[in-house]
Every structure is written in C-alpha cells, then in structure tokens.
C-alpha cells in the first residue's frame, strides 16, 4: 500500500519570493529615505540701510559737583540735610558755632557808639575854635589842632565801622547756604564736629545737568569719536533718550582695559538722579546700503569664515568676509549678494545634500531642528 507524500505549504513554496520581496521593500525604503530632500530653515541676506551699534553699560552722573566748605574753622551746631535730600538755592545747610564772632560784633558796635560821640565832641570844639578865630580870639595853631582832632576822630570811626563789617561777614560765614538747587550726594561730617576751611561738609549735584558715563573696551576705542549719537535707556525712565558723545578719556584704565566716555542727554526727565543704570547704544557707523546677515549663520572666523546656502536645491558652502562687530547681525564685505538663502542653523554634514526649504521649525525632524548658534560656538 502506497502513501501520498505531504505537499509543501504556501509559505514553504513561496518563501524565497517573500524574502526577495521584503528585501526589495527594505532597499526601496532606504533609497527613498536617502533621496528624500532634507528640510532646512533658511534666512535671507538682507540689503538695505545698516548701522553698527556699540552697546555698553554705564550710569548717570552729575556734570558738575558743588562742594560746600566753611571759610573759617568752627564747630558744627546744626546740619539741615541728609544724603539724598533735595535742596533749593539759598536754603540753609550748615550752622557753625557763632558766639565768638557775635561777641566781636557787639564789641565793635559799642566802640562805634563811643567813637561817634568823640567825633561829635571834636566837631563841636572845631566849630567853636573856628568862630573864635574869626573874632581874632584864637590862634592859627589852636585852629589847626582842632581840625586835626576832627579828622583823626572821623578816621578812627571809619576804621571801627570797617572792623564791624568784617566781623559781620565772619558771622554770616558761619551760616552756609546752598549755592545751587540739586540733591545731596554726600555729607561726610556730623553735628558737633570741628571743621576747617578745607573740610567738605556737603557734596551737591545740580539735577539740571545729569549726564551718562560708561566704559568702552580698548579694542573698540578706534571707532569711538566725539559727536556720535546714541540712544540711552535709563532705569526708571519709560522711553529711550537720545544723547551725544562729547568726551572720550585719553587714557585706558589698566585694571579694566577700558576708557571712560561721557554723553550729554538731549532732555532731562523729571526725577532723574545720579547713579542710575544706563544702557547705551552708541551708533558708530551708518551705511545707506549694505548687505547684512545673522552672525549665527557664519561658520569659522577670519579667513576661514564661511556660510552654507541653498543653491539649486543643494547645500553649498561659500567663503565670506564680514565686518566683525559685537552684534547679532554683521555687515558683509565680500562673498554674497542680496536675497541669497542661508542655512539658519548651518551644519557642515549637509554640504552637498539635497534639501528643501521648510516654512516652519515644526516641519523639521526633531533631531535636525536648530539647537542654538553653532556658528557662535565655532567663533
């Protein structure tokens, strides 16, 4: 009796075809993915007016500082203001001990009263001698003596009056008033101290003349000149204030490597004080027409600087020369023309690859989305 051999199943009979088909699918998928354009974000080279702006930080300061010092030595008996207080011109600030000059003034006044009586008596004697001489009853010598005594009495009275004015001035000097309106920056002394003519009792800043002082790093000093304009943002002031650079220090601070600059504000907002933080955007150059690009699109530096751009659907590299300046956008000197599309996040591995320009970052696979400025890291 013969037995039928088992027939092979469908999978067994066609397994080679199935494996071949699967391999073809895998190869086709790989080829498709390899040939699919890579989506990238681009940014254009912009042509138009451009500025080079130097951003520095500084503080407001008074253009003029007035020091209040006594004319003579004395002990302070009264101080009317504290640091930060506002003062008005003519307002009393300091009262020094005044007993001695007041006593000297009283003494001078008493001497004047006595001398005025002596003058009156000498004048009466002179008039009497003058009458007697007219009658031939007084000699010439008696007349001359009477005239001399009148003159001497009057001179002595004038001297005493001058002394009184001097003592009165010293008494007034013991009361110090504000020569200008402003704010008290410093008061290094206290009531009861004995001060000399060299002691600074108050330091006052007129608020009508507040300016801005800042430091500029030495590598940018060649670009900074008086007459340049700036926009200044001051802490507590709602809008920027235009300012003009009028002073550049002739020396560089060896500790900081910077030089002082001072800017005069075009306006003085109400309540503006010294010591406030000020952010200065100094315009060092304006160009009517220039090509600019984001610094983040540049790879390398110096002669090795280059950008990646989309050319006929593929990524190409292009050497570029630019004006190196501390700003987000830089001015192109050579290598590019307007409206060329640069890779916003340049990656050297994309050079030569077929790409497509994406409209939004969400169109780019997560692994390929921009992750910050590679160019800035390279620089």
C-alpha positions in Angstrom: 0.0 0.0 0.0 1.5 3.3 -1.1 1.3 6.5 1.0 1.0 10.0 -0.5 3.9 12.4 0.3 2.8 15.6 2.1 2.5 18.6 -0.1 4.6 21.7 0.9 2.6 24.7 2.3 2.1 28.1 0.7 4.8 29.8 2.8 7.2 27.0 2.2 6.7 27.0 -1.6 7.0 30.9 -1.9 9.3 31.7 0.9 12.1 32.7 -1.4 9.8 35.1 -3.3 8.6 36.6 0.0 12.1 37.1 1.2 13.1 38.7 -2.0 10.1 41.0 -2.0 10.8 42.0 1.6 14.4 42.8 0.7 13.2 44.9 -2.2 10.9 46.8 0.1 13.7 47.5 2.5 16.1 48.6 -0.2 13.4 50.8 -1.8 12.6 52.4 1.6 16.2 53.1 2.2 16.7 54.5 -1.2 13.6 56.6 -0.8 14.7 58.0 2.5 18.2 58.6 1.2 16.9 60.5 -1.8 14.2 62.5 0.1 15.2 66.2 0.5 16.2 67.2 4.0 14.0 70.1 5.2 16.0 73.1 6.5 15.3 76.6 7.8 16.9 79.5 5.9 17.3 83.2 6.4 18.0 85.7 3.6 20.9 88.1 3.1 19.3 91.5 3.6 20.2 94.5 1.5 19.3 98.0 2.9 20.4 100.6 5.4 22.6 99.3 8.2 24.1 100.6 11.4 26.9 99.5 13.6 25.9 99.9 17.2 28.2 99.6 20.2 26.2 98.5 23.3 27.8 99.5 26.6 26.5 99.9 30.2 27.0 103.0 32.3 25.5 105.2 35.0 24.1 108.6 35.3 26.3 111.2 36.9 26.1 115.0 37.5 28.1 117.1 35.1 29.0 119.5 38.0 29.5 118.7 41.6 29.5 121.5 44.2 31.4 121.1 47.4 30.2 123.1 50.5 33.1 124.1 52.8 33.3 126.7 55.5 35.5 129.8 55.1 36.8 129.6 58.6 37.3 126.9 61.2 34.4 126.2 63.6 32.2 123.7 65.3 29.1 122.5 63.6 26.0 123.1 65.7 23.3 122.3 63.0 23.1 120.3 59.8 19.8 120.5 57.9 20.1 117.9 55.1 20.9 114.2 54.8 22.4 112.3 51.8 19.8 112.0 49.0 17.8 115.1 50.2 16.8 117.7 47.6 18.0 121.3 48.3 17.0 124.7 46.9 19.4 127.5 46.1 19.7 129.8 49.2 18.5 127.2 51.6 20.4 127.0 54.9 22.6 123.9 55.1 25.1 124.4 58.0 25.2 126.5 61.1 28.6 126.8 62.8 29.1 127.9 66.4 28.9 131.8 66.3 29.4 133.0 69.9 32.9 134.5 69.3 32.1 136.5 66.1 28.8 137.6 67.6 30.6 138.9 70.7 33.2 140.6 68.5 30.3 142.2 66.6 28.8 143.5 69.8 32.1 144.9 70.9 32.7 146.6 67.5 29.2 148.2 67.7 29.9 149.5 71.2 33.2 151.1 70.2 31.5 152.7 67.2 28.9 154.3 69.5 31.7 155.7 71.7 33.6 157.0 68.7 30.6 158.6 67.2 30.3 160.6 70.5 34.0 161.5 70.2 33.5 162.7 66.7 30.6 164.8 67.7 32.6 166.4 70.5 35.6 167.1 68.2 33.3 168.7 65.6 31.8 171.0 68.3 35.2 172.0 69.5 36.3 172.7 65.9 33.3 174.9 65.2 33.9 176.9 68.5 37.6 177.5 67.6 36.6 178.4 64.1 34.2 181.2 65.5 36.9 182.4 67.9 39.4 182.6 65.1 37.0 184.7 63.1 36.8 187.1 66.0 40.6 187.1 66.4 40.4 185.3 69.8 42.1 182.0 68.7 45.4 181.4 67.2 46.2 179.5 64.0 47.8 176.7 66.0 44.6 176.2 68.1 42.5 176.1 64.9 44.8 173.6 63.2 44.8 171.4 66.3 41.1 171.4 66.4 40.9 170.5 62.7 43.4 167.6 63.2 41.4 166.2 66.1 38.2 166.1 64.0 40.0 164.4 61.1 41.5 161.8 63.5 38.2 161.1 65.2 36.5 160.6 61.8 39.3 158.2 60.6 39.0 156.2 63.8 35.2 155.9 63.3 35.7 154.7 59.8 38.2 152.1 60.9 35.8 150.8 63.6 33.0 150.6 61.0 35.2 148.6 58.7 36.0 146.2 61.6 32.3 145.8 62.3 31.7 144.9 58.6 34.5 142.4 58.8 33.1 140.8 61.9 29.6 140.8 60.5 30.9 139.0 57.4 32.6 136.4 59.6 29.3 135.9 61.4 27.5 135.4 58.1 30.1 132.9 57.1 29.1 130.7 60.0 25.8 130.1 58.2 26.3 128.2 55.0 23.6 128.1 52.3 23.1 126.1 49.1 24.6 128.0 46.1 22.5 125.9 43.6 19.5 123.7 43.6 20.2 119.9 43.5 20.5 116.8 45.6 22.9 115.9 48.4 25.4 113.2 47.1 27.4 113.0 50.3 27.7 114.5 53.8 30.8 113.1 55.4 30.6 115.1 58.7 28.2 115.1 61.7 26.9 117.7 64.1 29.4 118.6 66.8 32.5 118.1 64.7 35.1 120.9 64.4 35.8 121.6 60.8 38.5 123.7 59.0 38.3 125.7 55.8 39.4 122.5 53.9 36.6 120.3 55.2 33.9 119.3 52.7 30.6 119.3 54.6 28.3 118.7 51.7 28.6 117.4 48.1 25.7 118.7 46.0 24.9 117.8 42.4 22.7 120.1 40.4 20.0 117.8 38.9 19.5 120.1 35.8 22.8 118.7 34.4 22.8 114.9 34.6 24.9 113.0 32.0 25.8 109.4 31.4 29.3 107.9 31.9 30.3 104.5 30.6 33.3 102.3 29.9 34.4 101.3 26.3 36.6 98.3 25.8 40.0 99.3 24.4 39.5 97.2 21.2 36.7 99.4 20.1 38.2 102.8 21.0 39.3 103.5 17.4 35.7 103.5 16.4 34.5 105.9 19.1 34.6 109.7 18.4 33.0 112.8 19.9 29.9 113.9 18.2 28.4 110.4 17.7 24.8 109.9 18.8 23.3 107.2 21.0 20.1 106.0 22.5 20.2 105.7 26.2 17.8 103.6 28.3 17.9 104.7 31.9 16.4 102.7 34.8 13.0 104.0 35.8 12.6 106.1 32.6 9.9 104.9 30.3 11.3 105.8 26.9 14.9 106.0 25.4 16.6 109.3 25.5 18.9 110.5 22.6 22.4 111.6 23.7 25.6 112.9 22.2 29.1 111.7 22.9 31.2 114.7 24.0 34.1 113.2 25.9 36.4 110.2 25.4 39.1 109.7 28.0 42.7 110.0 26.6 43.9 107.1 28.8 42.9 103.5 29.3 42.4 102.1 32.8 44.9 99.3 33.2 42.7 97.4 35.6 39.6 97.2 33.4 41.1 97.7 29.9 38.5 100.3 29.1 38.3 104.1 28.7 35.6 106.4 30.1 33.2 108.1 27.8 30.6 110.7 28.7 27.3 111.5 26.9 25.1 114.6 27.2 21.4 113.9 27.3 19.1 115.7 24.9 16.5 116.1 27.7 16.3 115.9 31.5 13.3 113.8 32.6 11.7 114.8 35.9 13.1 113.0 38.9 16.3 112.0 37.1 19.0 111.2 39.7 22.7 110.4 39.7 23.8 106.8 40.0 21.1 105.2 37.8 21.9 102.3 35.5 22.0 103.4 31.8 22.2 101.1 28.8 23.9 103.0 25.9 23.5 102.1 22.2 26.2 104.1 20.5 25.9 104.4 16.7 29.5 104.3 15.4 28.6 104.0 11.7 25.6 104.3 9.4 25.5 102.9 5.8 22.8 103.8 3.3 23.1 100.4 1.6 24.8 97.3 2.9 24.3 93.5 3.0 23.7 92.1 6.4 23.3 88.6 7.8 22.8 87.0 11.2 26.1 86.2 13.0 24.6 82.7 13.8 24.8 81.7 10.1 28.6 82.0 10.0 30.9 79.1 10.5 34.6 79.7 11.4 36.3 83.0 11.7 38.7 85.3 9.9 39.9 83.9 6.6 38.2 80.6 7.3 34.7 82.1 7.7 32.0 80.7 5.5 28.3 80.3 5.2 26.1 77.5 3.9 23.5 78.4 1.4 20.9 76.7 -0.7 21.9 76.6 -4.4 19.7 74.8 -6.9 18.2 72.6 -4.1 21.5 71.6 -2.6 23.6 72.9 0.2 26.8 74.7 -0.9 29.5 76.4 1.1 30.7 79.9 0.4 33.6 81.8 1.8 32.5 85.2 3.3 34.2 88.3 4.6 32.3 90.4 7.1 32.9 93.3 9.4 33.4 91.7 12.8 31.4 93.6 15.3 29.7 92.6 18.6 26.1 92.5 17.3 23.5 89.9 16.2 23.7 91.0 12.6 27.0 91.8 10.8 27.8 93.7 7.6 29.0 91.6 4.6 32.1 92.9 2.9 32.6 90.2 0.2 31.3 86.8 -0.9 27.5 87.2 -1.0 24.7 89.1 -2.8 21.3 90.1 -1.8 18.4 87.7 -1.2 20.6 84.5 -1.1 19.2 81.9 1.2 21.5 80.9 4.1 21.0 78.0 6.4 19.8 79.5 9.7 21.5 76.7 11.6 24.5 75.7 9.5 25.7 72.1 9.7 28.8 71.0 7.7 27.4 67.5 7.2 24.7 68.9 5.0 27.2 70.2 2.4 26.2 68.7 -1.0 22.9 67.3 0.3 19.6 67.7 -1.5 17.4 69.9 0.7 14.0 71.6 0.7 13.3 74.9 2.4 10.9 74.5 5.3 8.4 77.1 6.3 8.3 76.4 9.9 10.6 74.6 12.5 7.8 72.1 13.1 8.5 70.8 9.5 12.0 69.7 10.5 12.6 66.4 12.3 13.3 66.9 16.0 16.9 65.7 15.6 17.5 68.2 12.8 15.9 71.2 14.4 18.2 74.2 15.1 19.7 73.8 18.6 21.2 77.3 19.0 24.0 79.0 17.3 26.6 76.6 16.1 28.4 79.5 14.4 28.7 81.3 17.7 30.2 78.2 19.3 32.6 77.9 16.4 33.7 81.5 16.8 
